[in-house]
């Protein structure tokens, strides 16, 4: 029985159909390939649309230019040309076969064999094609695996992994997004046996895959199997003696409270709150500066007691920053909700964390109204003493609940300076 995705709105897009039309003529063929077809069959949103074709890269470029499209040779040596129609980019790749691989990159030979092209891909659910009319072409058993929510390598798992060791992480990432039950046993065993190959991958590629995995609706099962296979420790050694149990409760809380999925918060749930180790982890995995700061600031912040008053919380937030405290509160709330299934006191804690989190989300950091220039204008001389007075003044302002105004603070500055002179 043939399968079709002709009812998919993205497939009817005029720009996509125009690109397929110029490639599907004069004896050449072009089909939508991979993730777009997979997601359409699963019922998930389609974002990036890739096209596979029998046309050689130079012919793809020529046809695109002759049709008036913008053409970008994004990876022409590997057979990929990007055609842009009305601002919509489509990656077009010539059918290929790998003739040499080193575990990271491959030398390819262009061809016209759709089965050979499908069989060089990683998983059966990614080895699907769709014609312009929506007819799905399945040469590797991907449709059956989608129906059963099974993630399988195409062909021999070890052979696929040795071609590109990143496929170990992709195995768990795609399992998190599309699999059910337990992972394919042959694939899991191959990942465990070949995990040392991950050492040759760049940190950027590893973190990109981990971040995508952590963005899955529920990555907890995939992380569990990664841990069982020794893969998680290989790429995220900080989890080795810490544990990953907390992420399940976090995912449940996200769903119950309609929180936006946050990969970094999920990461924080499975690593120790140790600032030095977080900084080293961020450097090793080449985090962005923003992500590194967030993880280290979270680790440096103190745990927030559930019974903390709002008055005490704002003082803490002023000194610590609101984001690391919100991260702490979310993780504590998720943990308390999880314990609440068997512990009534944990439910009271959860109520306290929920109260503080709601307050934190509307809190605005007050601005200290006195600057060094204000003290200079009031007769203070530049130097260390001015800094000490300004710091003491800010401490008193915080302890007073941020209430004293600028004039009161300036009046108090002279008293502080006099006390420091005695």
Secondary structure, 3 states (H helix, E strand, C coil): CCCECCCCCCCCCHHHHHHHHHHCCCCCCEEEECHHHHHHHHCCCCCCCEEEECCCHHHHHHHHHHCCCEEEEEEHHHCEEEEEECCEEEEEEECEEEEEECECCEEEEECCCHHHHHHCCCEHHHCEEECCCCEEEECCCHHHHHHHCCCCECCCHHHHHHHECHHHHHHHHHHHHHCCCCCCHHHHHHHHHCHHHHHHCCHHHHHHHHHHHHCCCCCHHHHHHHHHHCHHHHHCHHHCCCCCCHHHHHHHHHHHHCCCCCHHHHHHCCCCCCHHHHHHHHHHCCCCHHHHHHHHHHHHCCCCCCCCCHHHHHHHHHHHCHHHHHHHHHHHHHHHHHHCCCCHHHHHHHHHHHHHHHHHCCCCCCCCCCCHHHHHHCCCCCCHHHHHHHHHHHHHHHHCCCCCCHHHHHHHHHHHHHHHHC
